[in-house]
C-alpha cells in the first residue's frame, strides 16, 4: 500500500493554492478524520462524539434526572 500526501498534487500544494486546505477541511466531521485521511496520521481517530450535537440539544428529553423516577 502506498500513501501520498495531499499536497503532492499541484492544485493542493499549500504554497500554490493556500485556500484548498481550508475548503477541503470543511468536508470532514473532525480533526481526527482529517488527520487520518489527509495528513496520513495512522494514530488519529477514535473517540469522536457522534451524537454530541443531538445530546446537547435534547439533553432535557433524553437524560432522566428525576430522583423519583
PDB file as gemmi writes it, atoms N, CA and C in Angstrom:
CRYST1    1.000    1.000    1.000  90.00  90.00  90.00 P 1                      
ATOM      1  N   UNK A   1       0.840  -1.172   0.000  1.00  0.00           N  
ATOM      2  CA  UNK A   1       0.000   0.000   0.000  1.00  0.00           C  
ATOM      3  C   UNK A   1       0.891   1.244   0.000  1.00  0.00           C  
ATOM      4  N   UNK A   2       0.521   2.201  -0.777  1.00  0.00           N  
ATOM      5  CA  UNK A   2       1.271   3.459  -0.837  1.00  0.00           C  
ATOM      6  C   UNK A   2       0.389   4.594  -0.347  1.00  0.00           C  
ATOM      7  N   UNK A   3       0.977   5.520   0.352  1.00  0.00           N  
ATOM      8  CA  UNK A   3       0.262   6.693   0.826  1.00  0.00           C  
ATOM      9  C   UNK A   3       0.939   7.925   0.239  1.00  0.00           C  
ATOM     10  N   UNK A   4       0.142   8.790  -0.333  1.00  0.00           N  
ATOM     11  CA  UNK A   4       0.663  10.020  -0.929  1.00  0.00           C  
ATOM     12  C   UNK A   4       0.010  11.195  -0.219  1.00  0.00           C  
ATOM     13  N   UNK A   5       0.811  12.097   0.271  1.00  0.00           N  
ATOM     14  CA  UNK A   5       0.283  13.257   0.979  1.00  0.00           C  
ATOM     15  C   UNK A   5      -0.486  14.136   0.011  1.00  0.00           C  
ATOM     16  N   UNK A   6      -1.536  14.796   0.509  1.00  0.00           N  
ATOM     17  CA  UNK A   6      -2.414  15.562  -0.370  1.00  0.00           C  
ATOM     18  C   UNK A   6      -1.694  16.664  -1.133  1.00  0.00           C  
ATOM     19  N   UNK A   7      -0.687  17.294  -0.554  1.00  0.00           N  
ATOM     20  CA  UNK A   7      -0.069  18.388  -1.298  1.00  0.00           C  
ATOM     21  C   UNK A   7       0.979  17.925  -2.298  1.00  0.00           C  
ATOM     22  N   UNK A   8       1.054  16.611  -2.539  1.00  0.00           N  
ATOM     23  CA  UNK A   8       1.861  16.123  -3.653  1.00  0.00           C  
ATOM     24  C   UNK A   8       1.197  16.508  -4.983  1.00  0.00           C  
ATOM     25  N   UNK A   9      -0.121  16.717  -4.948  1.00  0.00           N  
ATOM     26  CA  UNK A   9      -0.863  17.157  -6.133  1.00  0.00           C  
ATOM     27  C   UNK A   9      -0.712  18.677  -6.242  1.00  0.00           C  
ATOM     28  N   UNK A  10      -0.318  19.183  -7.399  1.00  0.00           N  
ATOM     29  CA  UNK A  10      -0.054  20.623  -7.552  1.00  0.00           C  
ATOM     30  C   UNK A  10      -1.215  21.532  -7.135  1.00  0.00           C  
ATOM     31  N   UNK A  11      -2.443  21.134  -7.402  1.00  0.00           N  
ATOM     32  CA  UNK A  11      -3.573  22.006  -7.054  1.00  0.00           C  
ATOM     33  C   UNK A  11      -3.836  22.047  -5.554  1.00  0.00           C  
ATOM     34  N   UNK A  12      -3.235  21.122  -4.812  1.00  0.00           N  
ATOM     35  CA  UNK A  12      -3.424  21.077  -3.359  1.00  0.00           C  
ATOM     36  C   UNK A  12      -2.190  21.544  -2.592  1.00  0.00           C  
ATOM     37  N   UNK A  13      -1.188  21.960  -3.308  1.00  0.00           N  
ATOM     38  CA  UNK A  13       0.041  22.441  -2.678  1.00  0.00           C  
ATOM     39  C   UNK A  13      -0.262  23.734  -1.929  1.00  0.00           C  
ATOM     40  N   UNK A  14       0.012  23.785  -0.619  1.00  0.00           N  
ATOM     41  CA  UNK A  14      -0.305  24.984   0.164  1.00  0.00           C  
ATOM     42  C   UNK A  14       0.374  26.259  -0.335  1.00  0.00           C  
ATOM     43  N   UNK A  15       1.510  26.129  -0.955  1.00  0.00           N  
ATOM     44  CA  UNK A  15       2.196  27.319  -1.475  1.00  0.00           C  
ATOM     45  C   UNK A  15       1.524  27.849  -2.735  1.00  0.00           C  
ATOM     46  N   UNK A  16       0.992  26.959  -3.553  1.00  0.00           N  
ATOM     47  CA  UNK A  16       0.346  27.372  -4.797  1.00  0.00           C  
ATOM     48  C   UNK A  16      -1.131  27.712  -4.613  1.00  0.00           C  
ATOM     49  N   UNK A  17      -1.796  26.992  -3.717  1.00  0.00           N  
ATOM     50  CA  UNK A  17      -3.228  27.170  -3.528  1.00  0.00           C  
ATOM     51  C   UNK A  17      -3.546  27.089  -2.030  1.00  0.00           C  
ATOM     52  N   UNK A  18      -3.294  28.155  -1.280  1.00  0.00           N  
ATOM     53  CA  UNK A  18      -3.457  28.116   0.174  1.00  0.00           C  
ATOM     54  C   UNK A  18      -4.907  27.919   0.637  1.00  0.00           C  
ATOM     55  N   UNK A  19      -5.876  28.220  -0.182  1.00  0.00           N  
ATOM     56  CA  UNK A  19      -7.269  28.096   0.220  1.00  0.00           C  
ATOM     57  C   UNK A  19      -7.808  26.676   0.103  1.00  0.00           C  
ATOM     58  N   UNK A  20      -7.126  25.810  -0.641  1.00  0.00           N  
ATOM     59  CA  UNK A  20      -7.642  24.458  -0.833  1.00  0.00           C  
ATOM     60  C   UNK A  20      -7.819  23.740   0.497  1.00  0.00           C  
ATOM     61  N   UNK A  21      -6.833  23.813   1.369  1.00  0.00           N  
ATOM     62  CA  UNK A  21      -6.890  23.089   2.640  1.00  0.00           C  
ATOM     63  C   UNK A  21      -8.076  23.568   3.487  1.00  0.00           C  
ATOM     64  N   UNK A  22      -8.284  24.870   3.567  1.00  0.00           N  
ATOM     65  CA  UNK A  22      -9.393  25.407   4.355  1.00  0.00           C  
ATOM     66  C   UNK A  22     -10.734  24.903   3.843  1.00  0.00           C  
ATOM     67  N   UNK A  23     -10.913  24.926   2.532  1.00  0.00           N  
ATOM     68  CA  UNK A  23     -12.176  24.471   1.946  1.00  0.00           C  
ATOM     69  C   UNK A  23     -12.351  22.958   2.098  1.00  0.00           C  
ATOM     70  N   UNK A  24     -11.297  22.198   1.872  1.00  0.00           N  
ATOM     71  CA  UNK A  24     -11.390  20.742   1.976  1.00  0.00           C  
ATOM     72  C   UNK A  24     -11.654  20.308   3.413  1.00  0.00           C  
ATOM     73  N   UNK A  25     -11.083  21.001   4.381  1.00  0.00           N  
ATOM     74  CA  UNK A  25     -11.250  20.644   5.800  1.00  0.00           C  
ATOM     75  C   UNK A  25     -12.709  20.729   6.229  1.00  0.00           C  
ATOM     76  N   UNK A  26     -13.480  21.608   5.605  1.00  0.00           N  
ATOM     77  CA  UNK A  26     -14.897  21.764   5.934  1.00  0.00           C  
ATOM     78  C   UNK A  26     -15.694  20.487   5.668  1.00  0.00           C  
ATOM     79  N   UNK A  27     -15.197  19.634   4.799  1.00  0.00           N  
ATOM     80  CA  UNK A  27     -15.894  18.399   4.457  1.00  0.00           C  
ATOM     81  C   UNK A  27     -15.667  17.257   5.426  1.00  0.00           C  
ATOM     82  N   UNK A  28     -14.895  17.481   6.466  1.00  0.00           N  
ATOM     83  CA  UNK A  28     -14.597  16.438   7.443  1.00  0.00           C  
ATOM     84  C   UNK A  28     -15.262  16.775   8.764  1.00  0.00           C  
ATOM     85  N   UNK A  29     -15.780  15.749   9.421  1.00  0.00           N  
ATOM     86  CA  UNK A  29     -16.528  15.957  10.659  1.00  0.00           C  
ATOM     87  C   UNK A  29     -15.653  16.297  11.852  1.00  0.00           C  
ATOM     88  N   UNK A  30     -14.374  15.985  11.775  1.00  0.00           N  
ATOM     89  CA  UNK A  30     -13.495  16.244  12.917  1.00  0.00           C  
ATOM     90  C   UNK A  30     -12.051  16.370  12.453  1.00  0.00           C  
ATOM     91  N   UNK A  31     -11.225  16.880  13.346  1.00  0.00           N  
ATOM     92  CA  UNK A  31      -9.795  16.977  13.059  1.00  0.00           C  
ATOM     93  C   UNK A  31      -9.201  15.582  12.913  1.00  0.00           C  
ATOM     94  N   UNK A  32      -9.692  14.629  13.702  1.00  0.00           N  
ATOM     95  CA  UNK A  32      -9.181  13.256  13.625  1.00  0.00           C  
ATOM     96  C   UNK A  32      -9.452  12.647  12.248  1.00  0.00           C  
ATOM     97  N   UNK A  33     -10.648  12.881  11.716  1.00  0.00           N  
ATOM     98  CA  UNK A  33     -10.979  12.362  10.382  1.00  0.00           C  
ATOM     99  C   UNK A  33     -10.066  12.982   9.327  1.00  0.00           C  
ATOM    100  N   UNK A  34      -9.839  14.290   9.438  1.00  0.00           N  
ATOM    101  CA  UNK A  34      -8.922  14.968   8.514  1.00  0.00           C  
ATOM    102  C   UNK A  34      -7.523  14.383   8.623  1.00  0.00           C  
ATOM    103  N   UNK A  35      -7.047  14.231   9.849  1.00  0.00           N  
ATOM    104  CA  UNK A  35      -5.692  13.712  10.057  1.00  0.00           C  
ATOM    105  C   UNK A  35      -5.530  12.309   9.489  1.00  0.00           C  
ATOM    106  N   UNK A  36      -6.535  11.462   9.656  1.00  0.00           N  
ATOM    107  CA  UNK A  36      -6.462  10.098   9.109  1.00  0.00           C  
ATOM    108  C   UNK A  36      -6.397  10.113   7.589  1.00  0.00           C  
ATOM    109  N   UNK A  37      -7.295  10.871   6.989  1.00  0.00           N  
ATOM    110  CA  UNK A  37      -7.430  10.838   5.533  1.00  0.00           C  
ATOM    111  C   UNK A  37      -6.421  11.694   4.785  1.00  0.00           C  
ATOM    112  N   UNK A  38      -6.157  12.890   5.267  1.00  0.00           N  
ATOM    113  CA  UNK A  38      -5.330  13.819   4.511  1.00  0.00           C  
ATOM    114  C   UNK A  38      -3.900  13.933   5.028  1.00  0.00           C  
ATOM    115  N   UNK A  39      -3.729  13.921   6.328  1.00  0.00           N  
ATOM    116  CA  UNK A  39      -2.388  14.082   6.893  1.00  0.00           C  
ATOM    117  C   UNK A  39      -1.667  12.742   7.072  1.00  0.00           C  
ATOM    118  N   UNK A  40      -2.374  11.642   6.837  1.00  0.00           N  
ATOM    119  CA  UNK A  40      -1.837  10.282   6.926  1.00  0.00           C  
ATOM    120  C   UNK A  40      -1.248  10.021   8.316  1.00  0.00           C  
ATOM    121  N   UNK A  41      -2.048  10.292   9.334  1.00  0.00           N  
ATOM    122  CA  UNK A  41      -1.657  10.025  10.713  1.00  0.00           C  
ATOM    123  C   UNK A  41      -2.430   8.782  11.150  1.00  0.00           C  
ATOM    124  N   UNK A  42      -1.769   7.646  11.157  1.00  0.00           N  
ATOM    125  CA  UNK A  42      -2.437   6.387  11.474  1.00  0.00           C  
ATOM    126  C   UNK A  42      -2.978   6.348  12.896  1.00  0.00           C  
ATOM    127  N   UNK A  43      -2.366   7.080  13.803  1.00  0.00           N  
ATOM    128  CA  UNK A  43      -2.790   7.048  15.195  1.00  0.00           C  
ATOM    129  C   UNK A  43      -4.008   7.932  15.460  1.00  0.00           C  
ATOM    130  N   UNK A  44      -4.382   8.756  14.509  1.00  0.00           N  
ATOM    131  CA  UNK A  44      -5.505   9.683  14.704  1.00  0.00           C  
ATOM    132  C   UNK A  44      -6.816   8.916  14.659  1.00  0.00           C  
ATOM    133  N   UNK A  45      -7.743   9.365  15.461  1.00  0.00           N  
ATOM    134  CA  UNK A  45      -9.083   8.815  15.363  1.00  0.00           C  
ATOM    135  C   UNK A  45      -9.634   8.286  16.655  1.00  0.00           C  
ATOM    136  N   UNK A  46     -10.810   7.723  16.534  1.00  0.00           N  
ATOM    137  CA  UNK A  46     -11.482   7.152  17.691  1.00  0.00           C  
ATOM    138  C   UNK A  46     -11.950   8.211  18.664  1.00  0.00           C  
ATOM    139  N   UNK A  47     -12.921   7.851  19.443  1.00  0.00           N  
ATOM    140  CA  UNK A  47     -13.399   8.728  20.496  1.00  0.00           C  
ATOM    141  C   UNK A  47     -14.165   9.948  20.033  1.00  0.00           C  
ATOM    142  N   UNK A  48     -14.604   9.944  18.799  1.00  0.00           N  
ATOM    143  CA  UNK A  48     -15.353  11.094  18.315  1.00  0.00           C  
ATOM    144  C   UNK A  48     -16.779  11.045  18.848  1.00  0.00           C  
ATOM    145  N   UNK A  49     -17.302  12.182  19.209  1.00  0.00           N  
ATOM    146  CA  UNK A  49     -18.648  12.264  19.758  1.00  0.00           C  
ATOM    147  C   UNK A  49     -19.655  12.335  18.611  1.00  0.00           C  
ATOM    148  N   UNK A  50     -20.139  11.189  18.188  1.00  0.00           N  
ATOM    149  CA  UNK A  50     -21.028  11.113  17.040  1.00  0.00           C  
ATOM    150  C   UNK A  50     -22.362  11.782  17.321  1.00  0.00           C  
ATOM    151  N   UNK A  51     -22.903  11.549  18.510  1.00  0.00           N  
ATOM    152  CA  UNK A  51     -24.216  12.096  18.836  1.00  0.00           C  
ATOM    153  C   UNK A  51     -24.144  13.337  19.713  1.00  0.00           C  
ATOM    154  N   UNK A  52     -22.998  13.958  19.831  1.00  0.00           N  
ATOM    155  CA  UNK A  52     -22.839  15.110  20.711  1.00  0.00           C  
ATOM    156  C   UNK A  52     -23.820  16.238  20.408  1.00  0.00           C  
ATOM    157  N   UNK A  53     -23.995  16.669  19.163  1.00  0.00           N  
ATOM    158  CA  UNK A  53     -24.939  17.768  18.908  1.00  0.00           C  
ATOM    159  C   UNK A  53     -26.379  17.400  19.310  1.00  0.00           C  
ATOM    160  N   UNK A  54     -26.770  16.166  19.051  1.00  0.00           N  
ATOM    161  CA  UNK A  54     -28.117  15.716  19.422  1.00  0.00           C  
ATOM    162  C   UNK A  54     -28.274  15.689  20.931  1.00  0.00           C  
ATOM    163  N   UNK A  55     -27.276  15.149  21.609  1.00  0.00           N  
ATOM    164  CA  UNK A  55     -27.344  15.071  23.062  1.00  0.00           C  
ATOM    165  C   UNK A  55     -27.384  16.463  23.694  1.00  0.00           C  
ATOM    166  N   UNK A  56     -26.590  17.379  23.173  1.00  0.00           N  
ATOM    167  CA  UNK A  56     -26.601  18.744  23.711  1.00  0.00           C  
ATOM    168  C   UNK A  56     -27.964  19.418  23.502  1.00  0.00           C  
ATOM    169  N   UNK A  57     -28.536  19.218  22.338  1.00  0.00           N  
ATOM    170  CA  UNK A  57     -29.798  19.874  22.016  1.00  0.00           C  
ATOM    171  C   UNK A  57     -30.986  19.275  22.771  1.00  0.00           C  
ATOM    172  N   UNK A  58     -30.952  17.970  23.025  1.00  0.00           N  
ATOM    173  CA  UNK A  58     -32.106  17.293  23.609  1.00  0.00           C  
ATOM    174  C   UNK A  58     -31.809  16.656  24.966  1.00  0.00           C  
ATOM    175  N   UNK A  59     -30.786  17.142  25.655  1.00  0.00           N  
ATOM    176  CA  UNK A  59     -30.387  16.575  26.955  1.00  0.00           C  
ATOM    177  C   UNK A  59     -31.582  16.457  27.903  1.00  0.00           C  
ATOM    178  N   UNK A  60     -32.385  17.512  27.972  1.00  0.00           N  
ATOM    179  CA  UNK A  60     -33.518  17.545  28.905  1.00  0.00           C  
ATOM    180  C   UNK A  60     -34.575  16.488  28.589  1.00  0.00           C  
ATOM    181  N   UNK A  61     -34.618  15.982  27.361  1.00  0.00           N  
ATOM    182  CA  UNK A  61     -35.600  14.962  26.992  1.00  0.00           C  
ATOM    183  C   UNK A  61     -34.996  13.558  26.988  1.00  0.00           C  
ATOM    184  N   UNK A  62     -33.678  13.449  26.856  1.00  0.00           N  
ATOM    185  CA  UNK A  62     -33.020  12.144  26.760  1.00  0.00           C  
ATOM    186  C   UNK A  62     -32.599  11.619  28.126  1.00  0.00           C  
ATOM    187  N   UNK A  63     -32.006  12.464  28.933  1.00  0.00           N  
ATOM    188  CA  UNK A  63     -31.421  12.031  30.211  1.00  0.00           C  
ATOM    189  C   UNK A  63     -32.440  12.212  31.339  1.00  0.00           C  
ATOM    190  N   UNK A  64     -32.648  11.143  32.080  1.00  0.00           N  
ATOM    191  CA  UNK A  64     -33.580  11.192  33.213  1.00  0.00           C  
ATOM    192  C   UNK A  64     -32.805  11.667  34.440  1.00  0.00           C  
ATOM    193  N   UNK A  65     -33.208  12.804  34.974  1.00  0.00           N  
ATOM    194  CA  UNK A  65     -32.516  13.383  36.120  1.00  0.00           C  
ATOM    195  C   UNK A  65     -33.384  13.373  37.378  1.00  0.00           C  
ATOM    196  N   UNK A  66     -34.618  12.961  37.265  1.00  0.00           N  
ATOM    197  CA  UNK A  66     -35.511  12.970  38.409  1.00  0.00           C  
ATOM    198  C   UNK A  66     -35.143  11.866  39.398  1.00  0.00           C  
ATOM    199  N   UNK A  67     -34.898  12.208  40.663  1.00  0.00           N  
ATOM    200  CA  UNK A  67     -34.571  11.186  41.648  1.00  0.00           C  
ATOM    201  C   UNK A  67     -35.756  10.260  41.955  1.00  0.00           C  
ATOM    202  N   UNK A  68     -36.960  10.688  41.659  1.00  0.00           N  
ATOM    203  CA  UNK A  68     -38.136   9.856  41.924  1.00  0.00           C  
ATOM    204  C   UNK A  68     -38.449   8.876  40.792  1.00  0.00           C  
ATOM    205  N   UNK A  69     -37.726   8.918  39.730  1.00  0.00           N  
ATOM    206  CA  UNK A  69     -38.008   8.027  38.603  1.00  0.00           C  
ATOM    207  C   UNK A  69     -37.560   6.646  38.865  1.00  0.00           C  
TER     208      UNK A  69                                                      
END                                                                             
